[in-house]
Amino acid sequence: MPDGFIGYPNFTFSNPVPVVPSNQYFFDVVVQSGDLWAIVDYNTYNYTGGVAYAGGTAFPTVDLWFREGIIGTVPEPSSVCLGLAEAGALVWFLRRRAVRARG
């Protein structure tokens, strides 16, 4: 993050990180150069099992905002899925047209 950064950082990974429910994971954020940093937006977000750590000390009544999932990009469906969807739409259209022609 640049010096003077204010906001919510995103920590993204080039590959998916496998996690197991009920296991506790944490980020160890290290300032490599530049200004010191501080967390100013912490609260009791009631994230199940969430515990904030600062300077190696656990604060069990406090946790940080957290979200998981794919951010920014959505995987595209496979060609097979697209072909099946197209075939289904074509069948629906042809049946509808045949019904209208009879009626």
Secondary structure as UniProt FT lines:
FT   TURN            3..4
FT   TURN            21..22
FT   TURN            48..49
FT   STRAND          52..54
FT   TURN            55..56
FT   STRAND          57..59
FT   TURN            60..61
FT   HELIX           79..102
//
